[in-house]
Amino acid sequence: MRARVLAAATVAVLLITATPVPADAAPSAPAAPVVVPCPKLPTPKVTRPPRPVPPAPVPAQQAVGGEALATAGLVVPPAVPAPPPVTAGSWLVADLDSGAVLGGCGPHEYATPASVQKLLLAATMLPKLDPKQVATVTRPDLDIEPGSSAVGLLVGGRYSVETLWLGLLLQSGNDAANMLARLGAGSAQAGVREMNAEARRLGAWQTRAVTPSGLDGPGQFTSAYDLALIARVCFADPTFRRYALTERTQIPAQPALKKPGFQIQNENPLIHNYPGALGGKTGFTDLARHTYVGAAERDGRRLVVTLLGAERRPVRAWEQGARLLDWGFSLPRDASVGRLVEPGEVSAEGPTASAPPAVAGAPAAGGSAAAGPEWLGGAVVGGGAALVGLVAAAMALRRRPRGRRRA
């Protein structure tokens, strides 16, 4: 019996080692997709903190809105004028009404949001809060980075929710962001959790908020595509549109604190300089650099532009946005490379239905890295594994003591 097993193993070894695998039978690695470089403006050298390591890309999430959007490079419709060069690391132009994506650069690439994240706060809390509600400022509401943008709220001061929204959108007040998150969810931290749940509902799978204001925090990311999803929800709200186009407002006096009122102005230059502007949001931190979201209407067509990681020289971020809006308005109305998904449409695209993207360094959910196509491919075409198995089986039979059975 042992002789027959050894003979069979020897024949198998000879077949595996002597029979070449036909070239057309060998599996070929899929060709790497061609990445078209985005038109870029020369940028000055800047000092910035080290870039955070983003989560590992999830193919299903990168293709939200269309397979063509799963690129780190340029994606535009065929036979259209080239988009203007910008300094932004990623950007996207989309139609607010139809949801058509007109073009972009790295639409689903992770980037740091800065204050454009306040749009996610607005999308989450604006429907929940009564603009006439008056609330008192607490000390934790003013727990913001020293020197960062603030409205100038006072501990013990009483302000309407509408005043807080205007302070958030006109002056990019981080103090207003903390207070609005608290009023909407009970605490700033609970507000952030609700912001992340809203991002999942919208299909914004590259977005993970850590702070309500967009001040930098570990593991905080978004993408140009996600910002367009969030902005679309915001601009669908007439109250948001009114706030975003407000040029100036008065922060009321606080008689109990013996403090006078003061005026604030809208810091988004688009509303003063671009015909048909609908508003938007600026952002900046040393880590994120300049970020921007802007929208405008022309000939009955409403477009939105999102930019991440831009420099203000040689062209400021809002001006880069204006140039991309001009480019978008120049395209045919049926031009498209993808679309903005509807809220709730892709709630199952991520790792789980409710979990935010995993932060780099954290273990991934699901099976081990050993399982998958690579392992299957090795079993199918790798003769080495089969050879070792056959030889091991034969040697085990040869060493087996007489009279003993094994299952």
N, C-alpha and C positions, 0 to 999 in steps of 0.2 A: 504493500500500500504506500509506504513512505517513498519507495522508488518511483512509483507512478506520479506522486505529487511533485517530487523533485524534478522529474522529467518535464512535467507540465510547466513548472516555474521556469525551467531553463528555456523552453520553447518561447514562453511569453517574453522573457528577457531579450532573446534574439530578435523577436518581432519588433519590440519597442525600440531597441537600439539600432536595428538595421534598416527599418522601414522609414524613409523620409516622409515628413508631412508635406503634402502638396502645398505650393505657395498660395494657391487660391483658397485652401482650407484654413490657413492660419488666420486668427482673428486680427483685424486691423483696428488700431486705435482711431476713434472718431477725429476727424480733422478739426483743429482748433478754429473757432469762429473768427472771421476777419474783423478786427476792431478798427474802425475808421477814426482817425484822430479828429478831435474837435478843433475848430478854428480858435486860436488863442492870441490874445494880446500879450506883449511882453510885460512882465510884472517886476516891480522893484524887489530887492531882497528885504525881507522882513524878519524880525525876531519873534518867534512864537514858541509856546510850550510844545513838547513832543506830542505828535498826533496820537490819540488813543487807538488801540487796536480794535477794529470793529468785529462784530460777530461773524462767524463763518457764513458765507452766502448760502442761501437755500434756493435751489433752482426754481421751485414752484413759486416762491415769493418774488423772485426777480422777474418772472414772466407775467406777473399780475398786470392786466391791461393789454397783454399781447406779447407774443414771442419776440417781436422785433425790439421790444424795450429791454430785453435781457442782455444789455451790452454796457461795457464801460466806456464806449466811444460815442461817436455821433450817429444819430438815427434821424433821418428826414425823409419825406416822400420823394419818389423819383422825379427827376426833371423839374426841380424847383430851384430858385436861386439859393446860393449858399447862405447860411445864417451869418450874422456879423460876428467877428471875433470878440471874445470877452475874456476876462480874467477868471471868471468863476470856474471852480472845479467841476461843477455839475449844474445843469439847468433843464427846464422843461417849459414848453408853451402849450396851452390847451384851451379848448373852447368851454367856457363855463356852462353853456346851455346844452349843447349836444354831448359834451364829454369827450369829443375827439381830441386826441393828442396830436399836435401838429409837428412836433419835433422835440428833440432833447439831446443832452449830452450826459451819459451815465445816469439815466433817469432813476435807477434803483440803487445807485451807489451810496453807501453809508457816509454821512457827514454830520458835523456838529451844528445844531440849529441856531444857537444864540436866541435873540428875542423874537424871531419869527415863530418860536414855539408858543408864544402868547396866543396865536391863532387857534391852537389846539385847546387852550384854556377857554377861549371864547366859544368854540364849537361845542365844548362840553357843558359849560356853565351858563351861557347866555339864555338857553331855553328854561333853565331852572330858577333863575333869580328874578324877583320883582324889581324893576328899575327904580321904583319909588321907595323901596325899603331903605330905612336909615339905620346904619350900624355904627358901633363904636370901635375904634382902632385899639387893638391890644399890642402889648410889647412884642410878642412873637411875630406879628405882622411885619415889623420893621427889621426882622432878622435877615438882612441882605448883605451882600458883599460891600464893604466900604468903598465909596467912590463910584458904585454902579448907578445906573439911571433910576430915579425915583421921582414920584410926584411931590413929595414933601408932606406926607400924612403925619399927623401928630398923635402920639399915644393919648387916648382919652378923647380925641376929636371925633365928631360925628359927621358922617358923609353918606350921601345917598349912593345906592348901587350904580345909578347912571353916572354919577360923578366918578366913581371908581373905574367904570368901563372907559370913560373918556380919558382919565389919567393913564389907563393901561395902553390905549391905542394911540393917543396923541403924544404922550411923553414917555412911553415905554416904561411905566412905573413898575419896578419890581416889588415895591411895597404894596401897590394896588393888586398885583398878581397874587401875592400871599394871602391878602385879605379876601379876594374873590374866591380863591380856592377853599379857604376856611368857611366862608359863608355858604358855598355850594355843597360842601361835603362834610363839614364839621371840624376839619383841620386841613392844614396845607398838605400833609402827607396823604390823607384820604383823598384830597382833591387830585393829587398826582395819580393815585390808583384809578380814579374815575377817568382821568385823561387817557391813561393807557388802555382802559377798557373801550373808550370811544375810538381810539386809534384802531383797535382790533375790529370794531364794528364797521369802520369805514374801509377796511382793507389796507390800512397803512402799516404793513408788516415790517418796514424798516424803522419805524418810529418807536422809541422808548423814552418816555419822559422821566426825569429824576427830580427836577425842580419845576414849580408851576410857571416860573418866569422865563426859563431858558438859560438862566445862569448855569455855567458849566457844572456838570456832575459826572461821576464815574459811570460809564455805560450809557450815557445819553446820546442818542443818535436820531437821525431822520434821513429822508431822501427827497430829491426834487419832485419825484412822483407823489410821494406821500403828502408833501406840502400842497400840491395841487388838489388832492382829494380833500384835504382839510379846508383849504381856501374856498373850494366850491361850496361846501356846506355853509361857511361863514357868509359868503356873498349871496347866498339864497335867502338870508335873513334880512328883511328890510331895516330892522333896528341896527344890525351891524353895519349895513351900508350907510346909514345916517351917521353913526359914530365915526366911521372911517373917512367920511368926507367933511367932518367938522374941522374948520380951520383953527378955531381957538375957543377956549371956554374958561370960565371963572371957577377957581377952587374957593369954596365959601370960607368966610371968616369963622373963627372959633371963639365966640365971646367968652365962654367959660374958661378958656385957656388964655384969654387976652391976646389972641393972635389974629392979625388981619388976613383977609383973603388975598388971592393973587391970580394972575392970568397965566395959562399955558397955551402953547401953540402946537399945531400938528407938525411933527418932524419928518413927515413923508413928502419930499419935494415933488413927487409925481403929481399930486393933486393941484399944485400951483403951476406946473410947467407942461403938462401933457393934456392936450385936448381930449375930452371924453374920459378922463381918469375917474376910476371908481374907488380908489384908495388902495390900501395894502399895509405892509408892515416892514420896518427896517430892523436890522439886528447887527450886533457886533460884540465879540469878545476876542481877547488875544488868541484864544485857541481856535474858535470858529472862523475868525476873520469876518468879513462882511457878508451878511446874508440878506435876502430881499424877497418879498412877495408883493406883486403889484397887479392891478387889473384895470382894464379900460374898455370902453364901448365905442364902436365905430360902425356906422351904417347898419345898425341893428344887430351887430355881432359883438359878443362879450368874450374877451380873452383874458387869461391869467398867465403870468410868468413867475417862475420860482428860480432863485439862484442860491447856491451855497458855495462858501469858500472863495469869495471874490476879494480882490484888492481895490482900493479906491483910486489908485493911480494905474494907468493914465486916465481912466474913466471911472467915475463913481458908480457904485453898485446900482443905484436906481436908474442911472443913465444907461447902463448896460441892459437893465430890464426894459427900458423904453425902446431901445434899439431892437431888442428881440420881439417886443410887441409890434413894432413897425413891420418887422419881417413876417410875423404871423398874420397880420392883417393883409399883407401882400399876397398870401397864398390863396388858391381857390378854396371855396367853402367846403368842398368835399375832400380836401387834402387831409390825410391821416396816416399815422404809423401805429396807432393803438387807440385806447380809450381809457377814460377814467371810470373805474367800476362804481357801481351803485352801493350805497351802504348796505351791509349784510350779505352782499353777493359772494364774497370770498372768505367768509368767516371760518372755513375749514382749510384754508391754504397753508396755515402756519403749522408749527410743530404740535400745538394743541389749540383748542378753540379759544382759549383765554390767556395763555401764557405769552409774555412779551418775548422778543428774540433773545436767545441765550447770549450772555456777555462773553467775550473772548476769555478763555481760560477756564470757563465752567464746563462741566461734562455735558455732552449733548444728550438729549432725551432719545430713547429708542435703543436699538441693539448696538453691538460693538462694531468697531471699525473693520473687524475681520470678515463680517458677513457682508454679502453684496456681490455685485457683478465681478469684482476682481477675484474673489474666492471661487465663484462658479467657473470663471474662465480658466483658472488654474486647474480645476478638476477635470474639465473637458479636454483641454489640449495639452496639459502638462504630462509628459510621459514619466518624469522623474518620480512623481508621487505614486503612480501605479507600480512602477518598478520596485520602489521601496516596500510597498504593501505586499507584493507577491513574494519577494524574497523573505520578508519577515514572517509571512505565513508559512512558507516552506520550512524555514529554520525552526519555527515553533513546533511544527509537526515532528521534525526530526528529533527535537529535544524532549518531546512529550514522553513521560514514563509509560511503560506498558500497563494496560489495565485501567488507567484513569480516564474519565470522561470530562469534557468541558462543554458548557453550554455555548 
